[in-house]
Amino acid sequence: MSEMSRQIPVAKPVLDELEVEAVRRVVLSGWVTQGPEVAAFEKEFAEFVGASHACAVSNCTTALHLALKAVGVSAGDEVITVSHSFIATANAIRYCGALPAFIDIEAGGYNMNPDLIEAAITPRTKAILCVHQLGMPCDLRRIVEIGRCHSIPVIEDAACAAGSEILGEGQWQRIGRPHGDIACFSFHPRKVVTTGDGGMLTTASDEYDQKFRLWRQHGMSIPDTVRHGSKQVIYEDYPELGYNYRMTDLQAAIGREQLKRLPGLVTRRREVARQYTDRLSGIPGLTTPVEPDWSRSNWQSYCVALPDWIDQRETMQTLLDRGISTRRGIMNIHLEQAYSDKATHRAATSLARSVEAQQGSVILPLYAQMTDFDVVLVVEELLSIPAFAEPTALRAI
Ligand SMILES: *Cc1c(COP(=O)(O)O)cnc(C)c1O
């Protein structure tokens, strides 16, 4: 294969015969949605993250909707969150009829700045929705403390963070125990493990978990798994408005295989991230992501801030022309047309750092199957962009 034909995508799921076999088993079993495979996946996921309960749903967006509803978010309320996130974070708040109150991200990173939370709290604040952006844990210790202090529940958007860890009580603990009140995960193919689409809610609360189980299946009092196994005729009823947010057994069977792979995937991803950081440190104007010493990222994405004299789009196009896919930094929700109406949200602080992070940063390829050679190639192609070679000369122009 010539150099020119080499293609490096920005991400790539790890799926093979193990997942094929798992799906085959489910198809031939005759039970294909929210049955034994979903129950087994929930049990294994709960054990993996150290949670008392895990409830599987159709995706992370529906997980966020149910989490917000469970802590009582409803029409007219506000939820403190970041604009610098995937749009689903804020959309879930709007599904509840509530208003996202956006605060800015921290300096030198892409997560919520905890210093800005308290000033954003109003009598209408019903929850804090923090995000472990790009798989990097946000400062949960401080965020949870602020939440406790003001009796405001904390929900973690852990869409990208399966396999990430933080140091707590002197031990490494996986994201999802959860450290806040509820954590929500995604199994979209752009994340570290995938079920095609899929989501999971983890919590220590029996009450929340029961609500999730009721709401995910039309508000049905007795699930069909129970009726199926019963020797007596039972009628179900529908005490509350529910949704169809079910995960299928086909997805869950894939998820169980993915979960077995997860520790190995994270180990390789951490190695790739370390190689990027080693090779990109000390490049004038380029900022590599920093992992605080109390956290271990799963490196769902590796995002670098470009020198301010380098054009983001041009850099990405040059790399794409050479077969290397990248993505721009994480979006800003408040800048999208769906949020152009001021009645859809409140900017509780300046969002300058969020905007800068979107416009000045680039996500480099990172996936477990990447070879050390691939990493060298990406770094070489990036640094061969002329502006990198002569930063001072170009700055002068
Ligand atoms: C991917 C993602 C979501 C949405 O997850 P889905 O499973 O696609 O619904 C929500 N929040 C963040 C931060 C994400 O990255």
The ligand as an SDF file (V2000), in Angstrom:
LIG
                    3D

 15 15  0  0  0  0  0  0  0  0999 V2000
  -22.5910   11.4400   22.3680 C   0  0  0  0  0  0  0  0  0  0  0  0
  -23.0130   12.3510   23.4340 C   0  0  0  0  0  0  0  0  0  0  0  0
  -24.3580   12.4240   23.8630 C   0  0  0  0  0  0  0  0  0  0  0  0
  -25.4690   11.7010   23.1460 C   0  0  0  0  0  0  0  0  0  0  0  0
  -25.3620   10.3110   23.1910 O   0  0  0  0  0  0  0  0  0  0  0  0
  -26.3830    9.4340   22.2980 P   0  0  0  0  0  0  0  0  0  0  0  0
  -26.1680    8.0430   22.8300 O   0  0  0  0  0  0  0  0  0  0  0  0
  -25.9710    9.5850   20.8780 O   0  0  0  0  0  0  0  0  0  0  0  0
  -27.7540    9.9230   22.5670 O   0  0  0  0  0  0  0  0  0  0  0  0
  -24.6550   13.2520   24.9250 C   0  0  0  0  0  0  0  0  0  0  0  0
  -23.7070   13.9820   25.5350 N   0  0  0  0  0  0  0  0  0  0  0  0
  -22.4200   13.9530   25.1530 C   0  0  0  0  0  0  0  0  0  0  0  0
  -21.4090   14.7770   25.8850 C   0  0  0  0  0  0  0  0  0  0  0  0
  -22.0300   13.1510   24.0750 C   0  0  0  0  0  0  0  0  0  0  0  0
  -20.7530   13.1520   23.6770 O   0  0  0  0  0  0  0  0  0  0  0  0
  1  2  1  0
  2  3  1  0
  2 14  2  0
  3  4  1  0
  3 10  2  0
  4  5  1  0
  5  6  1  0
  6  7  2  0
  6  8  1  0
  6  9  1  0
 10 11  1  0
 11 12  2  0
 12 13  1  0
 12 14  1  0
 14 15  1  0
M  END
$$$$
